Amino acid sequence: MPETINIAGRKVHLGEIEEVHLKIARLPTYTNINLPVHIYRAREDGPVLLLTGGLHGDELNGIEIIRRMINSGLILPQRGSVIAMPLVNAYGFLQNVRGVPDGKDINRSFPGNKSGSLAKLIAHTLMHQIIPQIDYGIDFHTGGASRANYPQVRCTFSVPENKILAKAFGAPMILNSPLIENSFRKAAHKKGKHILVYEGGESLRFSEHAIQEGIDGTLRLMKHLNMIDEAPEQNEPSEIYLKSDWLRAKYAGLFVSIAELGQDIKRKEKLGHIAEPFGHEEFEIFSTRSARIIGLNYSPVVHKGDALMHIAYDLEK
């Protein structure tokens, strides 16, 4: 652990708690948008853990996970340091949208560019001000566009330490997820940093289940890293899935699911139906394989090709 953590010219020493504001840009009204960074440093040596929420502005559960940990004092390490950024994308948060005002996705804009789009500017700031300071990270997300995710950690199994960290977090599900080009996770990986992605709930809604699993998992990971001495036990053993796929609509219409998020399903099991709105036709939906539902579309109106259910399969024994 470094003697000092230096963010935006502010040096934070062992045993100190600081809040630093990274300058990003201004709104057209000339209101400054700054990015608050909370730094919690124990007096004893240990790793530096980054917690980020709200990279997508409409994904609120991660913001609430970090906020509750700050408010309750659970975020304070006994050894090592925690850098917490509850709300990365203030622009999207203000407008209840995923991206920034020009529509770009920050999580597809890494490693960024200080002279590029707003999304690339924010990505560049994270890569140059934050990533050099850390060892590990958890990036909190939810499902998007009316789709809910059952609490899960995503990481690439091709990096053995990632899988170890995911098991320590202890979410109900662990999903093998290859690194995506221009994502925060891949950019951090190239710098030798290990970032887990936690998914839980849906955009613009709180899920108490997802929030509590996120808090408990973070504490378990901190215990694994020897940053704290106590952490909650898992409510259920983690199921590790090697593959996943989306079940998509073959017809447009009104989608009704009789299956539930987190449910185990069997091949050829009826999962719901899509009906045309005038009462003449109804098309049944069946499972293509035995799997578990890890994502579910809650929007009744669907078009052909829309994602209905995200199913995980090839369970690791």
C-alpha positions as CSV (number, residue, x, y, z in Angstrom):
1,M,0.0,0.0,0.0
2,P,1.5,3.4,-0.9
3,E,2.3,5.9,1.8
4,T,0.2,8.5,0.0
5,I,-2.7,8.3,-2.5
6,N,-2.5,11.3,-4.8
7,I,-5.7,12.2,-6.6
8,A,-6.1,15.6,-8.4
9,G,-3.1,16.9,-6.5
10,R,-4.5,16.0,-3.1
11,K,-2.3,13.7,-1.1
12,V,-4.1,11.4,1.3
13,H,-1.9,9.7,4.0
14,L,-2.4,6.6,6.1
15,G,-5.2,6.9,8.6
16,E,-6.9,9.8,6.8
17,I,-10.3,10.2,5.3
18,E,-10.8,12.7,2.5
19,E,-13.2,13.7,-0.2
20,V,-11.7,14.9,-3.5
21,H,-13.7,16.5,-6.3
22,L,-12.4,15.8,-9.9
23,K,-13.3,18.6,-12.3
24,I,-15.0,17.2,-15.4
25,A,-16.8,19.9,-17.3
26,R,-19.7,22.4,-17.1
27,L,-23.3,22.2,-18.1
28,P,-24.6,24.7,-20.7
29,T,-25.8,26.7,-17.8
30,Y,-22.2,27.1,-16.6
31,T,-22.9,24.9,-13.6
32,N,-19.7,22.9,-12.8
33,I,-20.0,19.1,-12.8
34,N,-17.4,17.6,-10.4
35,L,-16.9,14.0,-9.6
36,P,-16.7,13.3,-5.9
37,V,-14.2,10.7,-4.8
38,H,-14.2,9.4,-1.2
39,I,-10.9,8.0,0.2
40,Y,-10.8,6.0,3.3
41,R,-7.3,4.9,4.5
42,A,-6.5,2.7,7.5
43,R,-3.3,3.1,9.4
44,E,-2.3,-0.5,8.7
45,D,-1.0,-1.8,5.4
46,G,-3.3,-3.5,2.9
47,P,-4.6,-3.3,-0.7
48,V,-6.5,-0.5,-2.3
49,L,-10.1,-1.3,-3.3
50,L,-12.1,0.8,-5.7
51,L,-16.0,0.9,-5.6
52,T,-17.8,2.6,-8.5
53,G,-21.5,3.1,-9.0
54,G,-23.6,5.0,-11.6
55,L,-21.2,4.5,-14.5
56,H,-24.6,4.3,-16.3
57,G,-26.6,7.2,-15.0
58,D,-29.9,5.3,-14.7
59,E,-28.5,2.3,-12.8
60,L,-29.3,3.3,-9.2
61,N,-28.6,0.2,-7.1
62,G,-24.9,0.5,-7.2
63,I,-25.2,4.2,-6.1
64,E,-27.3,3.1,-3.2
65,I,-24.9,0.2,-2.2
66,I,-22.0,2.6,-1.9
67,R,-24.1,5.3,-0.2
68,R,-25.3,2.9,2.5
69,M,-21.8,1.6,3.1
70,I,-20.6,5.2,3.5
71,N,-23.5,6.2,5.7
72,S,-23.2,3.2,8.0
73,G,-19.4,3.2,8.3
74,L,-19.2,-0.3,6.8
75,I,-16.9,1.1,4.1
76,L,-14.1,1.9,6.6
77,P,-11.2,-0.6,6.3
78,Q,-9.2,-1.9,9.2
79,R,-6.3,-2.4,6.8
80,G,-5.6,-0.9,3.4
81,S,-7.7,1.7,1.6
82,V,-11.1,2.1,-0.1
83,I,-11.7,4.6,-2.9
84,A,-15.4,5.1,-3.4
85,M,-17.1,6.8,-6.3
86,P,-20.9,6.4,-5.7
87,L,-21.9,8.3,-8.8
88,V,-19.6,8.4,-11.8
89,N,-22.0,9.6,-14.5
90,A,-23.7,12.7,-13.0
91,Y,-24.9,13.7,-16.4
92,G,-26.9,10.6,-17.0
93,F,-28.1,10.6,-13.4
94,L,-29.7,14.0,-13.8
95,Q,-31.5,13.0,-17.0
96,N,-32.4,9.4,-15.9
97,V,-30.5,8.0,-18.9
98,R,-27.7,5.5,-19.4
99,G,-25.2,7.6,-21.2
100,V,-24.1,11.3,-21.3
101,P,-25.9,14.1,-23.2
102,D,-24.6,13.1,-26.6
103,G,-25.8,9.6,-26.1
104,K,-22.4,7.9,-25.8
105,D,-21.8,5.1,-23.3
106,I,-18.9,5.8,-20.9
107,N,-18.4,2.0,-20.5
108,R,-17.6,1.7,-24.2
109,S,-15.3,4.8,-24.2
110,F,-12.2,3.5,-22.4
111,P,-9.3,4.2,-22.1
112,G,-10.7,7.6,-23.0
113,N,-9.2,10.8,-24.4
114,K,-8.9,14.2,-22.7
115,S,-9.7,15.9,-25.9
116,G,-12.5,13.6,-27.0
117,S,-16.2,13.3,-26.3
118,L,-17.6,13.8,-22.8
119,A,-17.8,10.1,-22.3
120,K,-14.1,9.7,-23.3
121,L,-13.1,12.6,-21.1
122,I,-14.7,10.9,-18.0
123,A,-13.1,7.6,-19.0
124,H,-9.7,9.3,-19.4
125,T,-10.1,10.9,-15.9
126,L,-10.8,7.5,-14.3
127,M,-7.8,5.9,-16.1
128,H,-5.3,8.6,-15.2
129,Q,-6.5,9.8,-11.7
130,I,-8.0,6.6,-10.2
131,I,-6.8,3.4,-11.8
132,P,-3.1,4.0,-11.0
133,Q,-3.9,4.2,-7.3
134,I,-5.8,0.8,-6.9
135,D,-5.3,-2.9,-6.8
136,Y,-8.8,-4.2,-7.1
137,G,-12.3,-2.9,-7.9
138,I,-16.0,-3.6,-8.0
139,D,-18.1,-1.8,-10.6
140,F,-21.8,-1.9,-9.7
141,H,-24.4,-2.2,-12.4
142,T,-28.0,-3.1,-13.0
143,G,-30.0,-4.4,-16.0
144,G,-31.0,-1.8,-18.5
145,A,-34.1,-0.9,-20.6
146,S,-36.7,-2.5,-18.2
147,R,-34.5,-5.7,-17.8
148,A,-33.7,-6.9,-14.3
149,N,-30.7,-8.9,-13.4
150,Y,-30.6,-11.5,-10.6
151,P,-27.6,-10.7,-8.3
152,Q,-24.5,-11.9,-10.1
153,V,-20.8,-11.2,-10.5
154,R,-19.3,-11.2,-14.0
155,C,-15.6,-11.8,-14.7
156,T,-13.4,-13.5,-17.1
157,F,-12.4,-17.0,-16.0
158,S,-9.3,-16.8,-18.2
159,V,-7.7,-14.7,-15.5
160,P,-7.6,-17.1,-12.5
161,E,-7.4,-14.4,-9.8
162,N,-10.7,-12.9,-11.1
163,K,-12.5,-16.1,-10.4
164,I,-11.0,-16.3,-6.9
165,L,-12.1,-12.8,-6.2
166,A,-15.6,-13.6,-7.5
167,K,-15.9,-16.6,-5.3
168,A,-14.9,-14.5,-2.3
169,F,-17.6,-11.9,-3.1
170,G,-20.1,-14.8,-3.0
171,A,-22.9,-13.5,-5.2
172,P,-25.7,-16.0,-5.9
173,M,-24.3,-16.4,-9.4
174,I,-20.9,-16.1,-11.0
175,L,-20.9,-15.7,-14.8
176,N,-17.9,-16.2,-17.1
177,S,-17.9,-12.9,-19.1
178,P,-15.1,-12.2,-21.6
179,L,-13.6,-8.7,-21.5
180,I,-15.4,-6.3,-23.7
181,E,-13.5,-3.9,-26.0
182,N,-13.4,-0.3,-24.7
183,S,-15.0,-1.2,-21.4
184,F,-13.8,0.0,-18.0
185,R,-13.0,-3.6,-16.9
186,K,-10.8,-4.3,-20.0
187,A,-9.0,-1.0,-19.7
188,A,-8.2,-1.7,-16.1
189,H,-7.1,-5.2,-16.9
190,K,-4.6,-3.9,-19.3
191,K,-3.1,-1.9,-16.4
192,G,-2.9,-5.0,-14.3
193,K,-5.9,-4.2,-12.1
194,H,-8.7,-6.7,-11.2
195,I,-12.2,-5.3,-11.6
196,L,-15.3,-7.4,-10.9
197,V,-18.7,-6.4,-12.3
198,Y,-21.6,-6.8,-10.0
199,E,-25.1,-6.8,-11.6
200,G,-28.3,-6.7,-9.7
201,G,-31.8,-5.3,-10.2
202,E,-33.0,-3.0,-13.0
203,S,-32.5,0.6,-14.0
204,L,-34.4,3.4,-12.3
205,R,-35.6,1.1,-9.5
206,F,-34.2,0.0,-6.2
207,S,-34.0,-3.8,-5.5
208,E,-33.5,-4.4,-1.8
209,H,-32.3,-8.0,-2.6
210,A,-29.7,-6.7,-5.1
211,I,-28.6,-3.9,-2.8
212,Q,-28.1,-6.1,0.3
213,E,-26.3,-8.8,-1.8
214,G,-24.0,-6.1,-3.1
215,I,-23.2,-4.8,0.4
216,D,-22.7,-8.2,1.8
217,G,-20.5,-9.3,-1.1
218,T,-18.3,-6.2,-0.9
219,L,-17.7,-7.0,2.8
220,R,-16.9,-10.6,2.0
221,L,-14.4,-9.5,-0.6
222,M,-12.8,-7.0,1.9
223,K,-12.5,-9.8,4.4
224,H,-10.9,-12.0,1.7
225,L,-8.4,-9.2,1.0
226,N,-7.7,-9.0,4.8
227,M,-9.1,-5.4,4.9
228,I,-11.6,-6.3,7.6
229,D,-12.0,-9.1,10.1
230,E,-15.7,-9.9,9.9
231,A,-18.2,-10.2,7.0
232,P,-21.7,-11.7,6.5
233,E,-22.0,-15.3,5.5
234,Q,-23.5,-16.2,2.1
235,N,-27.3,-16.8,2.0
236,E,-26.9,-19.4,-0.7
237,P,-23.8,-21.0,-2.4
238,S,-22.6,-19.4,-5.6
239,E,-23.5,-21.1,-8.8
240,I,-20.8,-20.8,-11.4
241,Y,-21.9,-20.7,-15.0
242,L,-19.6,-20.9,-18.0
243,K,-22.0,-19.7,-20.7
244,S,-25.1,-17.5,-21.1
245,D,-27.4,-16.5,-23.9
246,W,-30.5,-14.4,-24.6
247,L,-33.8,-15.8,-25.4
248,R,-35.3,-13.4,-28.0
249,A,-38.7,-12.6,-29.2
250,K,-39.7,-14.3,-32.4
251,Y,-42.8,-12.1,-32.7
252,A,-43.8,-8.6,-31.8
253,G,-46.6,-8.0,-29.3
254,L,-47.4,-8.1,-25.6
255,F,-45.0,-10.2,-23.6
256,V,-46.2,-12.1,-20.5
257,S,-43.7,-14.2,-18.5
258,I,-44.8,-17.0,-16.2
259,A,-41.2,-17.7,-15.3
260,E,-39.4,-15.6,-12.6
261,L,-36.1,-14.1,-12.2
262,G,-33.6,-16.5,-10.7
263,Q,-35.7,-19.5,-11.6
264,D,-34.3,-22.8,-12.8
265,I,-35.9,-23.9,-16.1
266,K,-35.9,-27.1,-18.1
267,R,-35.6,-27.6,-21.8
268,K,-38.9,-27.2,-23.6
269,E,-40.5,-25.8,-20.4
270,K,-43.2,-23.1,-21.2
271,L,-42.0,-19.7,-20.0
272,G,-44.7,-17.4,-21.2
273,H,-46.3,-16.0,-24.3
274,I,-46.4,-13.1,-26.7
275,A,-49.9,-11.9,-27.8
276,E,-50.9,-9.4,-30.4
277,P,-52.9,-6.6,-28.8
278,F,-56.3,-7.2,-30.6
279,G,-57.0,-10.6,-29.1
280,H,-56.6,-12.8,-32.2
281,E,-53.2,-14.5,-31.8
282,E,-51.0,-15.7,-29.0
283,F,-47.6,-17.3,-29.3
284,E,-46.2,-19.5,-26.6
285,I,-42.5,-19.3,-25.5
286,F,-40.5,-22.4,-24.6
287,S,-37.1,-22.8,-23.1
288,T,-34.4,-23.9,-25.6
289,R,-32.3,-25.6,-22.9
290,S,-32.1,-26.4,-19.2
291,A,-30.7,-23.2,-17.5
292,R,-31.3,-20.5,-14.9
293,I,-32.9,-17.2,-15.6
294,I,-30.4,-14.5,-14.7
295,G,-32.1,-11.6,-16.6
296,L,-35.7,-10.9,-17.3
297,N,-37.4,-8.2,-19.5
298,Y,-40.2,-6.5,-17.5
299,S,-41.5,-4.4,-20.5
300,P,-44.8,-5.9,-21.8
301,V,-44.3,-4.4,-25.3
302,V,-41.7,-6.2,-27.4
303,H,-40.6,-6.2,-31.0
304,K,-39.2,-9.1,-32.9
305,G,-35.7,-9.7,-31.8
306,D,-36.0,-8.1,-28.4
307,A,-34.3,-9.7,-25.5
308,L,-36.8,-11.5,-23.3
309,M,-34.7,-13.6,-20.9
310,H,-31.0,-14.0,-20.2
311,I,-30.3,-17.6,-19.3
312,A,-27.1,-19.0,-17.9
313,Y,-26.1,-22.6,-18.5
314,D,-23.2,-25.0,-18.4
315,L,-23.0,-25.1,-14.6
316,E,-19.6,-25.7,-13.3
317,K,-19.6,-28.8,-11.0
